[in-house]
Amino acid sequence: MVDLSQTVLVAVVTGAFGAKGEIKVKSFTDDPAACMTYAPFVDEQGQVILEINKWRTVKGGFAVRSPDIKYRDEAAALRGTRLYCLREQLPEPEPDEFYNSDLIGLTVFGPDDKPMGRIGDVLNFGASDLLEICDTPGVKGSWMLPFTMDHVPVVSITEQKVQITNWQDFLLDSKETSKKAEQGD
């Protein structure tokens, strides 16, 4: 069993491709084709779940062949399967670059070093990365903050923390949040 922090999500199976058991894969790596160099893919626990022996670029991702998948229905059954690699396979990130998995769980501090919660997830809906901040004192639920130098000037993986600034517009006052919830907004 592998420590969960030692696996990194690099791709997901989006379905079957064609009639001969090819699997369609969407890459999450900066260079989409780089994810193919991390095969065989593992699950979160580090167990091999998908070996590939051939791959090619197709619209929206890659079509891969696996020696273990012979038929379209077998490939289709893998839809939604998250494909991980072991962290040790990845190159070290450049300065001021981070793997999302390294950020999740870091403690969030305001400019006055006051604890503001923790990073619950790193999301991207197309424009830029957003940090989901959870467990903020006095705030129900989570809130989002753009992951930019303007809003997150300090990231310290070794100290397991980030410092945020200019966050006030992204976090509604907890009284205002409660009032809106009561009004049904």
Backbone as CSV, one residue per row, in Angstrom:
resi,resn,N_x,N_y,N_z,CA_x,CA_y,CA_z,C_x,C_y,C_z
1,MET,0.844,-1.181,0.000,0.000,0.000,0.000,0.888,1.242,0.000
2,VAL,0.538,2.214,-0.838,1.304,3.437,-1.013,0.621,4.564,-0.240
3,ASP,1.410,5.458,0.368,0.890,6.656,1.007,0.143,7.454,-0.066
4,LEU,-1.109,7.893,0.239,-1.922,8.583,-0.755,-1.264,9.857,-1.283
5,SER,-0.386,10.476,-0.498,0.285,11.678,-0.980,1.349,11.338,-2.021
6,GLN,1.597,10.070,-2.239,2.615,9.653,-3.200,2.047,9.310,-4.566
7,THR,0.735,9.510,-4.756,0.138,9.325,-6.072,-0.412,10.664,-6.553
8,VAL,-0.344,10.880,-7.873,-0.796,12.137,-8.467,-1.730,11.815,-9.626
9,LEU,-2.900,12.448,-9.620,-3.873,12.268,-10.692,-3.319,12.891,-11.975
10,VAL,-3.222,12.084,-13.048,-2.674,12.591,-14.313,-3.649,12.478,-15.476
11,ALA,-4.708,11.659,-15.329,-5.636,11.472,-16.441,-6.906,10.802,-15.931
12,VAL,-7.902,10.738,-16.817,-9.146,10.039,-16.504,-9.624,9.338,-17.771
13,VAL,-10.255,8.190,-17.590,-10.853,7.475,-18.724,-12.192,8.133,-19.022
14,THR,-12.385,8.555,-20.275,-13.646,9.204,-20.646,-14.593,8.254,-21.381
15,GLY,-14.137,7.048,-21.694,-15.014,6.073,-22.336,-14.268,5.180,-23.309
16,ALA,-15.056,4.471,-24.099,-14.488,3.603,-25.132,-14.262,4.422,-26.395
17,PHE,-13.333,3.964,-27.235,-13.076,4.634,-28.503,-13.034,3.572,-29.586
18,GLY,-13.946,3.629,-30.509,-13.993,2.637,-31.575,-14.602,1.331,-31.095
19,ALA,-14.501,0.312,-31.954,-15.152,-0.966,-31.674,-14.201,-2.060,-31.210
20,LYS,-12.905,-1.767,-31.144,-11.935,-2.825,-30.866,-11.300,-2.744,-29.478
21,GLY,-11.987,-2.123,-28.518,-11.488,-2.113,-27.150,-10.516,-1.006,-26.811
22,GLU,-10.427,0.009,-27.676,-9.573,1.134,-27.311,-10.256,1.953,-26.222
23,ILE,-9.439,2.586,-25.401,-9.917,3.361,-24.269,-9.584,4.823,-24.539
24,LYS,-10.577,5.715,-24.364,-10.309,7.140,-24.555,-9.905,7.736,-23.208
25,VAL,-8.775,8.462,-23.221,-8.194,9.018,-21.999,-8.021,10.526,-22.168
26,LYS,-8.399,11.280,-21.141,-8.178,12.725,-21.103,-7.044,12.999,-20.128
27,SER,-6.026,13.720,-20.605,-4.838,14.029,-19.801,-5.039,15.309,-18.997
28,PHE,-4.453,15.349,-17.795,-4.460,16.546,-16.969,-3.071,17.165,-16.845
29,THR,-2.091,16.648,-17.576,-0.724,17.173,-17.474,-0.559,18.389,-18.382
30,ASP,0.388,19.275,-18.044,0.633,20.474,-18.860,0.885,20.110,-20.311
31,ASP,1.741,19.155,-20.534,1.964,18.603,-21.872,1.099,17.347,-21.917
32,PRO,-0.044,17.383,-22.601,-0.972,16.250,-22.544,-0.343,14.893,-22.846
33,ALA,0.564,14.827,-23.801,1.173,13.543,-24.158,2.095,13.015,-23.066
34,ALA,2.559,13.881,-22.180,3.463,13.450,-21.109,2.814,12.405,-20.209
35,CYS,1.497,12.456,-20.055,0.851,11.486,-19.155,1.070,10.048,-19.637
36,MET,1.247,9.858,-20.926,1.443,8.503,-21.444,2.788,7.921,-20.992
37,THR,3.742,8.776,-20.662,5.044,8.283,-20.208,4.995,7.789,-18.764
38,TYR,3.886,8.060,-18.055,3.760,7.643,-16.660,3.059,6.294,-16.506
39,ALA,2.669,5.679,-17.607,2.023,4.362,-17.551,3.062,3.316,-17.138
40,PRO,2.659,2.234,-16.502,1.279,1.859,-16.216,0.667,2.770,-15.158
41,PHE,-0.643,3.024,-15.329,-1.361,3.876,-14.408,-1.780,3.087,-13.181
42,VAL,-1.842,3.795,-12.056,-2.202,3.166,-10.790,-3.455,3.839,-10.226
43,ASP,-4.042,3.208,-9.215,-5.148,3.840,-8.496,-4.562,4.669,-7.350
44,GLU,-5.421,5.255,-6.523,-4.940,6.095,-5.421,-4.037,5.344,-4.446
45,GLN,-4.240,4.054,-4.340,-3.430,3.247,-3.426,-2.124,2.759,-4.054
46,GLY,-1.901,3.069,-5.326,-0.656,2.675,-5.974,-0.696,1.321,-6.660
47,GLN,-1.893,0.712,-6.758,-2.030,-0.573,-7.426,-2.223,-0.357,-8.934
48,VAL,-1.517,-1.106,-9.753,-1.628,-0.956,-11.203,-3.050,-1.300,-11.641
49,ILE,-3.670,-0.347,-12.378,-5.030,-0.579,-12.870,-5.128,-0.524,-14.385
50,LEU,-4.113,0.046,-15.056,-4.178,0.115,-16.517,-2.778,0.157,-17.104
51,GLU,-2.466,-0.883,-17.854,-1.228,-0.911,-18.623,-1.577,-0.543,-20.048
52,ILE,-0.667,0.125,-20.729,-0.921,0.456,-22.135,0.239,-0.039,-22.982
53,ASN,-0.113,-0.492,-24.194,0.938,-0.920,-25.100,0.975,-0.085,-26.377
54,LYS,-0.067,0.715,-26.621,-0.116,1.617,-27.773,-0.995,2.798,-27.408
55,TRP,-0.679,3.939,-28.007,-1.555,5.090,-27.839,-1.414,6.009,-29.041
56,ARG,-2.463,6.798,-29.262,-2.439,7.774,-30.349,-3.324,8.950,-29.956
57,THR,-3.017,10.091,-30.539,-3.790,11.297,-30.268,-5.099,11.252,-31.036
58,VAL,-6.190,11.602,-30.362,-7.512,11.733,-30.991,-8.128,13.030,-30.464
59,LYS,-9.203,13.477,-31.072,-9.868,14.701,-30.634,-10.281,14.558,-29.161
60,GLY,-9.846,15.500,-28.352,-10.231,15.495,-26.947,-9.423,14.573,-26.052
61,GLY,-8.315,14.022,-26.559,-7.500,13.165,-25.700,-6.677,12.155,-26.465
62,PHE,-6.681,10.935,-25.949,-5.875,9.861,-26.522,-6.691,8.580,-26.579
63,ALA,-6.440,7.785,-27.602,-6.991,6.436,-27.674,-5.853,5.497,-27.301
64,VAL,-6.073,4.684,-26.285,-5.017,3.786,-25.833,-5.467,2.336,-25.943
65,ARG,-4.491,1.488,-26.166,-4.723,0.048,-26.189,-4.067,-0.547,-24.950
66,SER,-4.778,-1.468,-24.343,-4.252,-2.165,-23.180,-4.277,-3.659,-23.469
67,PRO,-3.248,-4.378,-23.058,-3.258,-5.820,-23.289,-4.375,-6.533,-22.521
68,ASP,-4.915,-5.862,-21.499,-5.966,-6.475,-20.687,-7.386,-6.176,-21.180
69,ILE,-7.544,-5.264,-22.130,-8.866,-4.861,-22.618,-8.984,-5.264,-24.088
70,LYS,-9.914,-6.165,-24.353,-10.068,-6.669,-25.729,-11.340,-6.179,-26.420
71,TYR,-12.351,-5.799,-25.642,-13.658,-5.489,-26.222,-14.146,-4.104,-25.797
72,ARG,-14.986,-3.516,-26.635,-15.520,-2.183,-26.394,-16.234,-2.084,-25.050
73,ASP,-17.018,-3.084,-24.680,-17.760,-3.003,-23.414,-16.820,-2.996,-22.207
74,GLU,-15.672,-3.657,-22.321,-14.673,-3.620,-21.244,-14.088,-2.205,-21.116
75,ALA,-13.815,-1.579,-22.274,-13.289,-0.213,-22.280,-14.335,0.759,-21.731
76,ALA,-15.583,0.593,-22.148,-16.659,1.479,-21.692,-16.872,1.371,-20.184
77,ALA,-16.654,0.205,-19.624,-16.834,0.007,-18.177,-15.819,0.794,-17.354
78,LEU,-14.734,1.228,-17.972,-13.707,1.990,-17.269,-14.007,3.493,-17.208
79,ARG,-15.075,3.924,-17.889,-15.411,5.354,-17.928,-15.432,5.929,-16.517
80,GLY,-14.756,7.078,-16.355,-14.699,7.748,-15.060,-13.555,7.290,-14.171
81,THR,-12.825,6.264,-14.593,-11.702,5.771,-13.798,-10.592,6.812,-13.780
82,ARG,-10.178,7.182,-12.592,-9.090,8.145,-12.437,-7.755,7.412,-12.535
83,LEU,-6.866,7.976,-13.322,-5.566,7.358,-13.564,-4.472,8.173,-12.868
84,TYR,-3.757,7.516,-11.994,-2.709,8.158,-11.212,-1.354,7.602,-11.633
85,CYS,-0.311,8.329,-11.249,1.045,7.802,-11.349,1.695,8.015,-9.987
86,LEU,2.803,7.354,-9.781,3.526,7.548,-8.534,4.268,8.885,-8.593
87,ARG,4.235,9.622,-7.514,4.850,10.957,-7.447,6.305,10.918,-7.897
88,GLU,7.019,9.857,-7.557,8.448,9.765,-7.894,8.690,9.743,-9.406
89,GLN,7.667,9.450,-10.207,7.815,9.439,-11.660,7.800,10.840,-12.264
90,LEU,7.264,11.794,-11.538,7.106,13.148,-12.067,8.370,13.971,-11.885
91,PRO,8.614,14.902,-12.798,9.758,15.800,-12.615,9.469,16.770,-11.466
92,GLU,10.511,17.284,-10.858,10.325,18.294,-9.812,9.746,19.549,-10.461
93,PRO,8.768,20.173,-9.817,8.198,21.393,-10.405,9.207,22.543,-10.375
94,GLU,9.039,23.456,-11.306,9.883,24.660,-11.365,9.567,25.534,-10.144
95,PRO,10.470,26.477,-9.823,10.150,27.406,-8.734,8.831,28.127,-9.035
96,ASP,8.027,28.322,-8.011,6.703,28.958,-8.118,5.718,28.150,-8.954
97,GLU,5.975,26.869,-9.156,5.010,25.951,-9.753,4.784,24.833,-8.746
98,PHE,3.555,24.305,-8.732,3.205,23.308,-7.733,2.293,22.262,-8.344
99,TYR,2.393,21.047,-7.859,1.406,20.030,-8.203,0.192,20.267,-7.318
100,ASN,-0.997,20.162,-7.902,-2.223,20.389,-7.136,-2.249,19.551,-5.870
101,SER,-1.788,18.322,-5.958,-1.822,17.431,-4.800,-0.939,17.941,-3.659
102,ASP,0.087,18.750,-3.975,0.929,19.325,-2.929,0.222,20.455,-2.191
103,LEU,-0.735,21.106,-2.851,-1.426,22.255,-2.262,-2.596,21.834,-1.366
104,ILE,-3.240,20.738,-1.734,-4.427,20.303,-0.990,-4.036,19.939,0.439
105,GLY,-4.750,20.556,1.387,-4.504,20.311,2.798,-3.625,21.359,3.466
106,LEU,-2.986,22.236,2.669,-2.143,23.264,3.277,-2.999,24.220,4.101
107,THR,-2.438,24.716,5.196,-3.118,25.684,6.042,-3.046,27.052,5.378
108,VAL,-4.167,27.786,5.437,-4.268,29.111,4.830,-4.202,30.160,5.941
109,PHE,-3.313,31.147,5.751,-3.169,32.241,6.704,-3.419,33.564,5.999
110,GLY,-4.009,34.520,6.720,-4.185,35.869,6.207,-2.891,36.648,6.350
111,PRO,-2.881,37.916,5.893,-1.668,38.722,5.964,-1.187,38.979,7.393
112,ASP,-2.102,38.865,8.362,-1.749,39.071,9.765,-1.395,37.751,10.460
113,ASP,-1.162,36.705,9.660,-0.855,35.355,10.151,-2.002,34.719,10.930
114,LYS,-3.210,35.231,10.729,-4.400,34.657,11.352,-4.843,33.450,10.502
115,PRO,-5.095,32.283,11.120,-5.541,31.114,10.343,-6.877,31.384,9.645
116,MET,-6.936,31.054,8.357,-8.131,31.287,7.541,-8.744,29.981,7.036
117,GLY,-8.214,28.836,7.428,-8.739,27.552,6.983,-7.659,26.709,6.340
118,ARG,-8.102,25.892,5.379,-7.169,25.012,4.670,-7.623,24.893,3.222
119,ILE,-6.704,24.486,2.353,-7.045,24.278,0.944,-7.698,22.907,0.822
120,GLY,-8.951,22.902,0.367,-9.694,21.653,0.211,-9.525,21.050,-1.170
121,ASP,-9.312,21.919,-2.171,-9.170,21.429,-3.539,-8.590,22.543,-4.401
122,VAL,-8.083,22.170,-5.561,-7.633,23.115,-6.568,-8.474,22.820,-7.800
123,LEU,-9.214,23.810,-8.260,-10.147,23.622,-9.364,-9.772,24.529,-10.531
124,ASN,-10.184,24.132,-11.720,-9.979,24.967,-12.892,-11.154,24.731,-13.826
125,PHE,-11.907,25.801,-14.064,-13.073,25.709,-14.935,-12.799,26.333,-16.293
126,GLY,-11.512,26.522,-16.610,-11.134,27.012,-17.919,-10.353,28.308,-17.910
127,ALA,-10.616,29.201,-16.958,-9.936,30.502,-16.966,-8.608,30.447,-16.213
128,SER,-8.636,29.992,-14.973,-7.419,29.886,-14.176,-7.694,28.995,-12.976
129,ASP,-6.641,28.678,-12.242,-6.805,27.829,-11.069,-7.476,28.603,-9.941
130,LEU,-8.340,27.905,-9.216,-9.016,28.449,-8.050,-8.710,27.552,-6.865
131,LEU,-8.453,28.162,-5.718,-8.280,27.401,-4.493,-9.617,27.355,-3.767
132,GLU,-10.039,26.160,-3.393,-11.228,26.027,-2.564,-10.741,26.069,-1.114
133,ILE,-11.175,27.096,-0.381,-10.767,27.278,1.006,-11.878,26.735,1.897
134,CYS,-11.520,25.807,2.786,-12.480,25.159,3.690,-12.109,25.488,5.135
135,ASP,-13.048,25.229,6.012,-12.823,25.336,7.461,-12.403,26.727,7.913
136,THR,-12.905,27.764,7.238,-12.616,29.131,7.659,-13.439,29.437,8.908
137,PRO,-12.803,29.894,9.979,-13.547,30.188,11.212,-14.691,31.172,10.966
138,GLY,-15.889,30.823,11.447,-17.046,31.691,11.321,-17.735,31.643,9.978
139,VAL,-17.295,30.770,9.080,-17.866,30.705,7.735,-18.412,29.304,7.494
140,LYS,-19.662,29.236,7.028,-20.241,27.944,6.663,-19.806,27.589,5.252
141,GLY,-19.412,26.369,5.054,-19.034,25.909,3.723,-17.668,26.413,3.299
142,SER,-17.418,26.270,2.013,-16.122,26.668,1.460,-16.300,27.880,0.566
143,TRP,-15.181,28.467,0.154,-15.195,29.608,-0.749,-13.989,29.515,-1.674
144,MET,-14.052,30.238,-2.780,-13.018,30.151,-3.811,-12.170,31.414,-3.853
145,LEU,-10.887,31.218,-4.149,-9.953,32.324,-4.295,-9.071,32.036,-5.503
146,PRO,-8.918,33.007,-6.415,-8.021,32.777,-7.562,-6.600,32.489,-7.080
147,PHE,-5.977,31.508,-7.697,-4.608,31.139,-7.336,-3.653,31.962,-8.185
148,THR,-3.479,33.230,-7.769,-2.589,34.163,-8.458,-1.636,34.770,-7.433
149,MET,-0.553,35.373,-7.906,0.403,36.032,-7.005,-0.260,37.174,-6.241
150,ASP,-1.261,37.816,-6.840,-1.956,38.914,-6.182,-2.730,38.430,-4.954
151,HIS,-3.263,37.219,-5.023,-4.084,36.689,-3.930,-3.349,35.682,-3.047
152,VAL,-2.338,35.020,-3.600,-1.591,34.004,-2.843,-0.099,34.263,-3.063
153,PRO,0.443,35.290,-2.380,1.840,35.650,-2.627,2.859,34.690,-2.019
154,VAL,2.434,33.902,-1.018,3.381,33.006,-0.359,2.821,31.585,-0.334
155,VAL,3.600,30.656,-0.876,3.282,29.230,-0.793,4.531,28.540,-0.263
156,SER,4.375,27.844,0.861,5.505,27.111,1.429,5.085,25.660,1.644
157,ILE,5.515,24.814,0.728,5.200,23.389,0.838,5.891,22.805,2.068
158,THR,7.127,23.216,2.324,7.867,22.668,3.469,7.220,23.047,4.796
159,GLU,6.655,24.270,4.881,5.976,24.698,6.111,4.499,24.335,6.101
160,GLN,4.019,23.741,4.993,2.626,23.309,4.858,1.643,24.463,5.023
161,LYS,1.948,25.630,4.378,1.055,26.776,4.512,1.101,27.674,3.286
162,VAL,0.043,28.460,3.134,-0.016,29.540,2.147,-0.481,30.793,2.874
163,GLN,-0.089,31.930,2.340,-0.566,33.194,2.891,-1.368,33.883,1.795
164,ILE,-2.530,34.420,2.168,-3.396,35.062,1.186,-3.547,36.547,1.490
165,THR,-3.799,37.315,0.431,-4.093,38.743,0.545,-5.228,39.058,-0.415
166,ASN,-5.815,40.230,-0.272,-6.873,40.676,-1.185,-7.979,39.638,-1.353
167,TRP,-8.371,39.028,-0.260,-9.357,37.947,-0.296,-10.769,38.403,0.057
168,GLN,-10.904,39.624,0.592,-12.171,40.063,1.155,-13.340,40.025,0.170
169,ASP,-13.104,40.328,-1.081,-14.190,40.316,-2.064,-14.676,38.909,-2.397
170,PHE,-13.905,37.902,-2.038,-14.254,36.523,-2.370,-14.946,35.801,-1.224
171,LEU,-14.906,36.390,-0.056,-15.516,35.785,1.120,-16.558,36.745,1.653
172,LEU,-17.835,36.376,1.493,-18.897,37.200,2.040,-18.825,37.153,3.552
173,ASP,-19.145,38.275,4.175,-19.214,38.324,5.632,-20.166,37.225,6.097
174,SER,-19.796,36.484,7.133,-20.610,35.346,7.576,-22.012,35.786,7.975
175,LYS,-22.193,37.018,8.491,-23.534,37.508,8.831,-24.337,37.724,7.552
176,GLU,-23.678,38.289,6.527,-24.345,38.516,5.246,-24.733,37.180,4.618
177,THR,-23.854,36.189,4.728,-24.140,34.858,4.192,-25.355,34.265,4.894
178,SER,-25.400,34.382,6.218,-26.531,33.839,6.975,-27.813,34.562,6.609
179,LYS,-27.743,35.900,6.449,-28.925,36.695,6.113,-29.446,36.278,4.740
180,LYS,-28.563,36.103,3.755,-28.986,35.699,2.408,-29.604,34.306,2.447
181,ALA,-29.045,33.428,3.251,-29.586,32.061,3.358,-30.998,32.106,3.937
182,GLU,-31.213,32.972,4.936,-32.549,33.094,5.521,-33.548,33.650,4.532
183,GLN,-33.089,34.555,3.622,-33.969,35.170,2.641,-34.204,34.251,1.443
184,GLY,-33.465,33.158,1.384,-33.645,32.206,0.288,-32.902,32.571,-0.968
185,ASP,-31.923,33.481,-0.881,-31.119,33.862,-2.052,-30.092,32.823,-2.377
